[in-house]
């Protein structure tokens, strides 16, 4: 074994025949797998001895590696029986970015047999590429030229911005397509948009079709290993699942991957935390996070022993898990009291509006349907309106004046989303209470979205769950300038007596203003007398203009 350190192979050979014979002979004599790390000069730098089926890569410190570059080391191992390249071998290859892994068969007579090889695949072509096995005598690869060509392919296939990690943390989106549930075609575009809003850079998407979700790993155990390998190859930090994960699934996946694993609900909560600006919004987000976390508090560390346990200290006491749960419950109760106080303040303002007989119109709809943009278009406000999901969390009210000294209050609220967790909806009850006293609801629909029907149903189901389904509503088909399915739009207009418009085009708002006026006051108001004056933009001076010009 000591003499192996003095062995040197030709830099153009994957592994020299003398070294291969030594490894096979020693491996058979010891009945153990043996592995060596070779640098690009053909020198043995490290030696490792495993058992009959497994072997561990030795610690080799920091060696060259990077995006588009490999480690500068190749991992040569022997195998006695079973799989020539194990899942652990491939994981080490991808995670450590070895130049190559070569597994040499140690035959019963102590001579080397077939050689199985694999290397990291270029981006977009899987995790690894396996080379057809061959005899050690037929291994005629020019390793030096081959590895230089491979590194050139890796650098060329590397996505733009990978070196600088542009676009935020790198994430892989994952979903299990199960019969009877929403298909991946519906879920993945929305999950992709949620990831973009949260500031994640999506580098890959994985969809598996199964009869049922695996109760431990969501995916099958083999597929979750492949997902882990792909994440290592793509240098991803986060795996985002498009469904809510149980505490058991979270715990099981933490044993097979070192990556951060989150579900759709956690992603939504993170977006809420980013967009909450007011004190009320931050309280509601914290309450929703605690309610999500409480049932998932499990003993993940060694602090579950009794605080006063051991000889002389046995008896009643709280585990660390119980303390965490109690503190979470206490914080939830405190936040509930604060939000109830804010709720009473809102009720006072609503009572004043009812006393003055001011009609309230609530603007509801799926997230990113254009509710805030519509509010700005109708009232001339400057409410933040972005092409992102959940850009509006804090409730906003504005007045809209009609002829004959009449006015209404428009209330913009947080957008809905399918399968909104009940605790999340309850946490935002103070916001949604504005809708309880509404005389009319404007259900804003993004007609340009391919899943427009599913989104409409999700909003209607949420309104029913909040006991708001009986309030009269007007369906507003927004973003008609982006829609190309005229047949669908016509069908929805007939089915729901919907109003088509584009919040970005003032000229399309007349039918909506007329519908509001008829529903609330019984007359059709002139749109020009209702909408605020157009904002005139100052002309930009030309390049030839000078302050000295008359």
DAKA-V280662 format. One record per residue. RES is the residue in one small letter. PHI is phi in degrees with one decimal (999 if undefined). PSI is psi in whole degrees, -180 to 180 (none if undefined). D_CENTER is the distance of its C-alpha to the mean C-alpha in Angstrom with 1 decimal. Layout:
RES/PHI/PSI/D_CENTER  RES/PHI/PSI/D_CENTER
//
This chain:
x/999/-39/48.7  x/-65.6/-36/49.9  x/-69.5/-18/51.3  x/-60.2/-31/47.9  x/-66.6/-21/47.1  x/-91.4/-6/49.9  x/-71.9/144/48.9  x/-141.0/134/47.8  x/-109.7/162/46.8  x/-64.7/132/47.2  x/-56.9/-24/44.1  x/-85.1/-8/44.1  x/-96.5/145/43.9  x/-64.3/-50/40.9  x/-152.9/130/43.1  x/-69.9/153/46.9  x/-60.8/-43/49.1  x/-59.9/-43/50.8  x/-65.9/-40/47.6  x/-62.9/-40/46.3  x/-65.5/-43/49.5  x/-60.0/-46/49.4  x/-63.5/-46/45.9  x/-65.0/-41/46.7  x/-65.7/-47/50.0  x/-62.9/-41/48.7  x/-63.5/-40/45.8  x/-70.6/-40/48.2  x/-63.2/-41/50.7  x/-87.4/-14/48.2  x/57.0/41/46.2  x/-138.9/154/43.0  x/-76.8/139/40.3  x/-126.2/139/40.9  x/-135.2/148/38.7  x/-132.9/148/39.4  x/-101.3/127/37.4  x/-112.2/134/39.2  x/-85.2/-179/38.7  x/-76.6/-5/39.4  x/-91.1/-1/43.1  x/86.7/11/43.4  x/-91.4/143/43.9  x/-78.8/120/42.8  x/-102.4/-32/40.8  x/-146.9/150/39.6  x/-126.6/142/40.7  x/-137.1/141/38.9  x/-122.4/127/40.5  x/-109.2/-150/38.6  x/-106.4/-159/39.8  x/-71.1/-23/40.7  x/-122.4/-21/37.2  x/-130.0/156/34.8  x/-149.5/150/34.8  x/-115.8/139/32.9  x/-70.9/131/32.3  x/-72.4/159/34.5  x/-70.6/126/33.4  x/-123.9/10/34.2  x/72.9/-163/33.0  x/-90.4/122/31.4  x/-129.1/157/32.2  x/-47.6/136/31.2  x/-173.1/160/27.7  x/168.5/180/25.1  x/-66.1/126/23.1  x/82.6/-1/25.5  x/-126.7/155/27.8  x/-107.2/178/28.6  x/-72.6/-23/30.0  x/85.3/10/33.6  x/-130.5/145/34.3  x/-117.9/143/34.6  x/-104.1/111/34.5  x/-109.0/120/37.5  x/-130.1/162/37.9  x/-106.3/158/40.3  x/-136.6/144/39.7  x/-101.6/-44/42.4  x/-157.0/162/41.1  x/87.3/-151/38.0  x/-74.4/128/35.1  x/-66.0/-40/35.8  x/-120.1/107/32.2  x/-81.8/170/30.2  x/-61.4/-36/26.5  x/-64.9/-39/27.0  x/-60.6/-46/28.8  x/-66.7/-38/26.1  x/-61.5/-45/23.5  x/-61.8/-41/25.9  x/-59.2/-47/26.5  x/-74.8/-43/22.8  x/-68.9/-41/22.0  x/-93.9/-6/25.3  x/54.1/52/25.7  x/-67.3/155/29.3  x/-60.3/-40/31.5  x/-166.6/153/32.3  x/-122.1/129/32.7  x/-123.8/124/36.1  x/-110.4/117/37.1  x/-102.9/130/41.0  x/-73.3/129/42.7  x/-97.1/102/45.4  x/-72.3/168/48.2  x/-62.2/-28/50.7  x/-86.5/6/53.3  x/83.3/8/51.2  x/-100.2/153/50.6  x/-73.8/141/47.3  x/-110.8/-124/46.2  x/-72.2/149/43.2  x/-115.3/124/40.5  x/-107.4/133/36.9  x/-131.7/154/34.6  x/-151.4/154/30.9  x/-143.5/164/29.1  x/-63.8/135/25.7  x/-87.5/151/24.8  x/-59.3/158/24.0  x/-59.2/137/20.5  x/87.4/1/19.7  x/-124.0/37/22.4  x/90.2/-171/20.9  x/-92.0/-41/21.0  x/-142.9/159/24.8  x/-118.8/126/28.0  x/-98.9/139/30.9  x/-96.0/141/34.5  x/-56.6/133/37.2  x/-64.7/149/39.2  x/-150.1/168/42.7  x/-71.6/151/45.7  x/-60.1/-27/45.9  x/-77.6/-21/49.0  x/-97.6/8/47.3  x/-83.3/96/44.5  x/-115.0/27/45.5  x/-70.8/135/42.3  x/-84.2/94/42.8  x/-62.5/-42/40.0  x/-60.8/-47/40.3  x/-69.0/-38/40.0  x/-64.8/-45/37.3  x/-69.9/-32/34.9  x/-66.0/-40/35.5  x/-67.6/-39/34.6  x/-63.3/-45/31.4  x/-63.0/-35/30.3  x/-65.3/-40/31.1  x/-65.1/-40/29.0  x/-63.8/-44/26.0  x/-65.4/-37/26.5  x/-71.3/-34/26.9  x/-86.0/-7/23.9  x/-65.2/131/21.5  x/-58.4/148/19.0  x/-63.9/134/20.2  x/90.8/-5/19.1  x/-63.0/-37/18.1  x/-62.8/-33/21.1  x/-101.9/4/20.2  x/54.4/44/16.5  x/-70.7/150/16.2  x/91.0/13/13.2  x/87.5/-175/11.7  x/-57.1/141/10.0  x/-85.0/133/9.4  x/-135.0/151/6.5  x/-113.1/130/7.1  x/-93.4/136/5.8  x/-134.4/144/8.5  x/-153.6/143/10.8  x/-104.9/119/14.4  x/-88.9/110/16.7  x/-114.8/135/19.5  x/-57.3/139/22.7  x/90.4/-8/23.3  x/-114.5/176/19.6  x/-59.5/138/17.5  x/-77.8/164/17.3  x/-63.9/-29/14.5  x/-62.8/-29/16.0  x/-88.2/-39/15.3  x/-79.0/-45/11.8  x/-63.9/-43/10.1  x/-59.2/-40/11.3  x/-68.6/-40/10.1  x/-64.2/-38/6.5  x/-62.9/-40/7.0  x/-70.5/-37/8.8  x/-61.6/-43/6.6  x/-63.1/-42/4.4  x/-62.6/-43/8.1  x/-64.4/-35/9.4  x/-76.1/-8/7.7  x/90.0/20/9.2  x/-91.3/151/6.8  x/-104.1/109/8.8  x/-78.8/119/7.7  x/-106.7/-15/10.7  x/-164.8/159/10.8  x/-132.8/137/10.1  x/-126.6/127/12.0  x/-127.9/129/13.7  x/-122.0/135/16.6  x/-97.8/123/19.3  x/-137.2/160/21.1  x/-72.4/-31/23.7  x/-153.4/157/21.9  x/-72.6/134/18.8  x/-65.4/131/19.9  x/-71.8/-15/20.7  x/-104.8/-50/19.9  x/-113.5/5/17.2  x/66.1/-65/15.7  x/-77.8/172/16.4  x/-68.2/159/20.0  x/-62.6/-37/20.9  x/-68.2/-40/21.8  x/-70.1/-32/18.6  x/-69.0/-31/16.5  x/-67.4/-41/18.9  x/-63.4/-40/18.4  x/-63.1/-40/14.6  x/-63.5/-42/15.4  x/-63.9/-43/18.0  x/-64.9/-38/15.9  x/-62.9/-39/13.4  x/-65.4/-41/16.6  x/-66.7/-40/18.0  x/-83.7/1/15.2  x/58.9/38/15.1  x/-81.1/150/11.4  x/-108.5/-23/10.8  x/-134.0/141/7.6  x/-113.5/123/6.8  x/-110.6/118/4.1  x/-92.4/140/6.9  x/-83.0/19/7.8  x/-143.8/164/10.6  x/-74.8/134/12.0  x/-100.5/143/13.1  x/-82.0/167/16.6  x/-64.4/-33/18.0  x/-65.3/-43/19.8  x/-65.4/-41/16.8  x/-59.4/-45/15.1  x/-67.9/-39/18.5  x/-66.9/-42/19.1  x/-71.9/-25/16.1  x/-68.3/-17/16.9  x/-85.3/-18/20.2  x/-109.4/-9/19.1  x/-145.1/145/16.5  x/-91.7/0/16.6  x/-78.5/160/12.9  x/-77.2/127/10.7  x/-114.4/123/9.3  x/-130.4/164/7.4  x/-113.1/-179/7.3  x/-61.9/-39/6.8  x/-64.0/-43/9.7  x/-62.8/-37/8.8  x/-64.7/-43/6.0  x/-63.4/-42/9.0  x/-63.3/-37/11.4  x/-65.7/-40/10.1  x/-64.1/-43/10.5  x/-58.9/-43/13.8  x/-64.5/-35/14.8  x/-70.1/-35/14.5  x/-95.1/-12/16.5  x/-72.0/122/19.0  x/-112.3/-39/22.3  x/-85.0/166/25.1  x/-61.9/-41/26.4  x/-63.7/-44/25.9  x/-62.6/-40/22.2  x/-67.2/-38/21.6  x/-62.7/-42/23.6  x/-66.8/-38/21.7  x/-65.8/-44/18.3  x/-62.4/-40/19.8  x/-63.1/-44/21.4  x/-63.7/-40/18.3  x/-64.5/-42/16.6  x/-66.4/-40/19.9  x/-67.0/-31/20.3  x/-72.8/-39/17.0  x/-75.1/-34/17.9  x/-54.4/-53/21.6  x/-70.4/-9/21.5  x/-102.6/7/19.2  x/-74.0/109/21.7  x/-128.1/161/23.1  x/-74.1/97/25.5  x/-101.6/4/23.5  x/-140.5/-179/26.4  x/-85.3/17/30.2  x/-93.7/21/30.8  x/-91.1/-2/31.5  x/-73.9/157/35.2  x/-60.0/141/37.5  x/-62.6/-32/38.0  x/-113.0/34/41.7  x/-77.6/177/41.7  x/93.3/176/44.1  x/-63.6/131/47.9  x/83.5/-5/49.4  x/-130.1/16/46.1  x/-74.7/155/45.5  x/137.4/-165/45.1  x/-65.7/150/42.8  x/174.9/163/39.7  x/-99.5/140/36.0  x/-76.3/162/33.4  x/-61.5/-35/30.6  x/-62.4/-43/28.2  x/-65.1/-37/30.6  x/-64.9/-44/30.8  x/-59.5/-44/27.0  x/-65.4/-41/27.0  x/-64.8/-42/30.1  x/-65.2/-39/28.8  x/-63.8/-42/25.6  x/-65.0/-41/27.9  x/-61.6/-42/30.3  x/-66.3/-38/27.6  x/-62.6/-43/26.4  x/-62.9/-41/30.0  x/-64.1/-45/30.5  x/-64.9/-37/27.6  x/-60.5/-41/28.9  x/-65.4/-42/32.2  x/-65.1/-41/31.0  x/-69.7/-34/29.1  x/-63.4/-38/32.2  x/-63.8/-44/34.2  x/-63.7/-34/32.1  x/-64.8/-39/32.4  x/-67.1/-37/36.2  x/-63.7/-41/36.3  x/-65.5/-37/34.4  x/-63.9/-36/36.9  x/-62.1/-44/39.8  x/-66.4/-38/38.6  x/-67.2/-36/38.1  x/-64.2/-37/41.6  x/-65.9/-39/43.0  x/-66.7/-39/41.5  x/-65.2/-36/42.9  x/-63.7/-35/46.3  x/-87.3/3/46.3  x/56.2/44/45.3  x/-95.6/118/42.4  x/-64.4/145/40.2  x/-115.0/129/36.5  x/-118.0/118/34.0  x/-91.9/134/30.4  x/-99.6/114/27.7  x/-123.4/169/25.0  x/154.9/174/22.4  x/-66.8/154/18.9  x/-60.9/140/16.5  x/65.2/28/17.3  x/-84.8/-13/20.4  x/106.2/27/22.6  x/-68.2/-48/24.1  x/-66.8/-36/24.5  x/-63.4/-39/25.9  x/-65.3/-41/28.4  x/-60.2/-44/29.4  x/-63.9/-40/30.2  x/-66.7/-36/32.0  x/-79.4/-36/34.2  x/-111.3/-6/35.0  x/72.1/23/34.8  x/-83.0/175/32.4  x/-122.3/42/29.9  x/-65.6/141/27.0  x/-60.3/122/23.7  x/-133.7/112/22.3  x/-124.3/158/19.3  x/-82.7/61/17.5  x/-141.5/158/14.2  x/-76.8/139/12.9  x/57.8/40/14.8  x/-67.8/-26/16.9  x/-109.4/119/19.7  x/-116.3/-40/19.6  x/-84.8/135/23.2  x/-64.3/142/25.9  x/-131.1/131/28.2  x/-122.4/139/31.6  x/-138.8/152/34.0  x/-94.8/143/37.4  x/-127.0/119/38.5  x/-92.5/140/42.3  x/-114.9/167/44.4  x/-59.9/164/48.1  x/63.9/37/50.8  x/57.2/35/49.1  x/-105.1/152/46.3  x/-152.2/160/42.7  x/-131.7/164/39.4  x/-111.1/123/36.4  x/-97.1/127/33.0  x/-115.0/115/30.1  x/-93.5/132/26.6  x/-126.2/175/24.0  x/-64.4/144/20.3  x/-72.9/153/18.7  x/-91.3/166/18.1  x/-151.0/152/15.3  x/-63.2/148/15.9  x/51.7/42/16.0  x/-65.0/123/15.9  x/-56.4/136/16.6  x/-54.8/-41/20.3  x/-64.2/-32/20.2  x/-67.6/-43/17.9  x/-65.9/-39/20.5  x/-66.4/-37/23.3  x/-63.3/-29/22.1  x/-99.4/26/22.4  x/-65.2/-35/25.7  x/-62.1/-36/27.6  x/-70.1/-45/25.8  x/-78.1/-12/26.2  x/-64.3/-22/29.8  x/-58.1/-30/30.7  x/-77.9/-20/30.4  x/-63.1/-32/32.8  x/-100.4/11/35.8  x/-69.9/140/34.8  x/-84.2/-22/37.6  x/-155.2/146/35.3  x/-115.7/134/31.6  x/-99.8/108/30.3  x/-90.0/100/27.5  x/-84.3/129/25.7  x/-123.1/135/24.2  x/-84.9/97/22.4  x/-69.8/-16/24.8  x/-84.2/-10/23.2  x/-80.2/134/20.0  x/-60.5/-27/20.5  x/-99.4/35/19.4  x/-61.4/-39/21.8  x/-67.0/-46/23.8  x/-62.0/-37/20.9  x/-67.6/-41/19.8  x/-61.0/-44/23.4  x/-65.1/-38/23.8  x/-64.1/-41/20.8  x/-66.5/-44/22.3  x/-63.8/-39/25.8  x/-65.4/-39/24.7  x/-65.7/-41/23.2  x/-62.3/-40/26.4  x/-65.5/-41/28.5  x/-66.2/-26/26.7  x/-91.7/8/27.5  x/59.4/39/31.1  x/-116.8/10/30.9  x/-70.0/-18/31.5  x/-87.7/-9/35.2  x/-73.5/133/34.9  x/-56.9/144/36.0  x/-139.3/156/33.3  x/-122.4/124/33.3  x/-80.3/125/30.7  x/-114.4/113/29.8  x/-86.6/101/28.5  x/-93.8/167/26.9  x/63.4/40/26.1  x/-65.9/-21/29.0  x/-70.0/-17/29.3  x/-102.9/-10/26.1  x/-83.6/141/27.0  x/-121.5/-3/29.0  x/-97.7/84/29.5  x/-67.0/-32/32.7  x/-64.6/-44/33.6  x/-64.8/-43/30.6  x/-62.1/-44/31.2  x/-62.9/-40/34.9  x/-63.9/-42/34.2  x/-69.3/-36/32.0  x/-61.0/-42/34.6  x/-71.9/-45/37.3  x/-66.5/-40/35.4  x/-115.4/9/34.2  x/50.9/46/36.7  x/-80.3/158/33.8  x/-107.8/125/34.2  x/-96.0/139/32.7  x/-167.8/176/32.0  x/-134.2/121/29.9  x/-63.5/-17/29.2  x/-86.1/-10/29.6  x/-118.5/106/33.1  x/-58.4/-32/35.7  x/-67.0/-16/38.1  x/-96.0/3/36.0  x/-86.2/-11/36.0  x/-57.3/-48/39.6  x/-59.5/-36/38.9  x/-69.7/-44/36.4  x/-61.4/-41/38.8  x/-63.1/-41/41.6  x/-65.3/-40/39.7  x/-62.3/-46/39.0  x/-63.6/-43/42.6  x/-66.4/-42/44.0  x/-69.3/-34/41.8  x/-99.2/-33/42.5  x/-122.8/-11/45.9  x/84.6/11/47.6  x/-140.1/158/48.1  x/-93.6/110/46.4  x/-85.5/151/45.8  x/-75.1/127/46.0  x/-61.6/-35/42.6  x/-70.1/-22/44.2  x/-88.0/-10/45.7  x/-103.8/-49/42.4  x/-69.6/149/39.8  x/-65.4/159/40.0  x/-58.8/151/41.8  x/-64.6/142/39.9  x/-85.1/120/38.8  x/-87.4/123/40.8  x/-84.5/140/39.1  x/-70.9/134/41.5  x/-66.0/139/42.5  x/-79.5/129/41.4  x/-62.9/147/44.6  x/-75.7/172/45.3  x/-67.9/-26/45.7  x/-84.0/-10/49.5  x/-69.3/143/49.5  x/-135.7/144/51.2  x/-57.0/-20/51.8  x/-85.2/-9/55.5  x/-66.5/144/55.5  x/-69.1/none/57.6
//
